[in-house]
Amino acid sequence: MISDRDPRFTSEIWTNLYYMLGTKLAFSTAYHPQTDVPAERMIQTMEDILRSFCAYVMEYQNHEVYTHDWVTLLPEVQLVYTTSQHYTTGKLPSLVEKGWNPLFSVDHLKKNILTIHPTPKDLHNMWKKACDTAAKFIAEAKEYSKQ
C-alpha cells in the first residue's frame, strides 16, 4: 500500500498493524502526490461525487433536522463507485478486485410489506435514488476527466 506521510499512518500502531497483516506500507515523497496516481484520482473522484451529492441533491431527515452529512452518504457512493464501469479499465472495480459483483438485496424486497414509518419500500426508494444520483455524478466525472 502506498500512503502519504500523514502522522496517522506513520505511527507505531499502524506500522505494527501492517506488519501483523503481512502487508507493506510504502510512503510517497513529501509534496509529490503523483506517486500514487490511481489512489489520488479515486480520492478526487469520490470528493467530486460527494461534493455534488451533498451540495445539490440529497437531503436526509434525521430527528426533524435536514443535513448534508457526507458520512451518511459514503457507503452508497462507495458501492455505486465500485459497481460502475471505469474509464481506464473498462470494467467494474468490484469485478476486477473480487471477480464478482455484489447483489443488491434491496432490489429483491417484496412490494406488499406491512406499512411502518419509514417503510422498507421508502428506504429502498431513498437508497435507489442515492445510488442513481451517485451513478449520474460518476458518469459526469468520467466525462469531465476525458477533457
For each residue, the residues with C-beta under 8 A, 3 or more apart:
1: 18 23 24 25 26
2: 25 26 27 28 35 36 39
3: 6 9 25 26 27 28 36
4: 9 27 28 33
5: 9 10 27 28 30
6: 3 9 10
7: 10 11
8: 11 14
9: 3 4 5 6 14 25 27
10: 5 6 7 14 15 27
11: 7 8 14 15
12: 15 16
13: 16 17
14: 8 9 10 11 17 18 25
15: 10 11 12 18 19 25
16: 12 13 19 20
17: 13 14 20 21
18: 1 14 15 21 23 24 25
19: 15 16 22
20: 16 17
21: 17 18
22: 19
23: 1 18
24: 1 18
25: 1 2 3 9 14 15 18
26: 1 2 3
27: 2 3 4 5 9 10
28: 2 3 4 5 32 33 35 36
29: 32 35
30: 5
31:
32: 28 29 35
33: 4 28 36 40
34: 37 40
35: 2 28 29 32
36: 2 3 28 33 39 40
37: 34 40 41
38: 41 42
39: 2 36 42 43
40: 33 34 36 37 43 44
41: 37 38 44 45 145
42: 38 39 45 46 81
43: 39 40 46 47
44: 40 41 47 48
45: 41 42 48 49 81 138 141 145
46: 42 43 49 50 77 78 81
47: 43 44 50 51
48: 44 45 51 52 137 141 144
49: 45 46 52 53 77 81 134 137 138 141
50: 46 47 53 54 70 73 74 77
51: 47 48 54 55
52: 48 49 55 56 57 137 140
53: 49 50 56 57 58 70 73 77 130 133 134 137
54: 50 51 57 58 68 69 70 73
55: 51 52 68
56: 52 53
57: 52 53 54 133
58: 53 54 68 73 129 130 133
59: 66 67 68
60: 66 67 69 72 126
61: 64 65 66
62: 65 67
63:
64: 61
65: 61 62
66: 59 60 61
67: 59 60 62 72
68: 54 55 58 59
69: 54 60 72 73
70: 50 53 54 73 74
71: 74
72: 60 67 69
73: 50 53 54 58 69 70 76 77 130 134
74: 50 70 71 77 78
75: 78 79
76: 73 79 80 127 130 131 134
77: 46 49 50 53 73 74 80 81 130 134
78: 46 74 75 81 82
79: 75 76 82 83 102 131
80: 76 77 83 84 131 134 135 138
81: 42 45 46 49 77 78 84 93 134 138
82: 78 79 92 93 94 97
83: 79 80 92 93 94 101 102
84: 80 81 92 93 135 138 139
85: 90 91 92
86: 89 90 91 92 93 142
87: 90 142 145 146
88:
89: 86 93 96
90: 85 86 87
91: 85 86 95 96
92: 82 83 84 85 86 95 96 101
93: 81 82 83 84 86 89 96 97
94: 82 83 97 98 100 101 102
95: 91 92 98 99 100 101
96: 89 91 92 93
97: 82 93 94
98: 94 95
99: 95
100: 94 95
101: 83 92 94 95
102: 79 83 94
103: 107
104: 107 108
105: 108 109
106: 109 123 124 127 128
107: 103 104 124
108: 104 105
109: 105 106 113 120 121 124
110: 113
111: 121
112:
113: 109 110 119 120 121
114:
115: 119
116: 119 120
117: 122
118: 122 123 126
119: 113 115 116 122 123
120: 109 113 116 123 124
121: 109 111 113 124 125
122: 117 118 119 125 126
123: 106 118 119 120 126 127
124: 106 107 109 120 121 127 128
125: 121 122 128 129
126: 60 118 122 123 129 130
127: 76 106 123 124 130 131
128: 106 124 125 131 132
129: 58 125 126 132 133
130: 53 58 73 76 77 126 127 133 134
131: 76 79 80 127 128 134 135
132: 128 129 135 136
133: 53 57 58 129 130 136 137
134: 49 53 73 76 77 80 81 130 131 137 138
135: 80 84 131 132 138 139
136: 132 133 139 140
137: 48 49 52 53 133 134 140 141
138: 45 49 80 81 84 134 135 141 142
139: 84 135 136 142 143
140: 52 136 137 143 144
141: 45 48 49 137 138 144 145
142: 86 87 138 139 145 146
143: 139 140 146 147
144: 48 140 141 147
145: 41 45 87 141 142
146: 87 142 143
147: 143 144
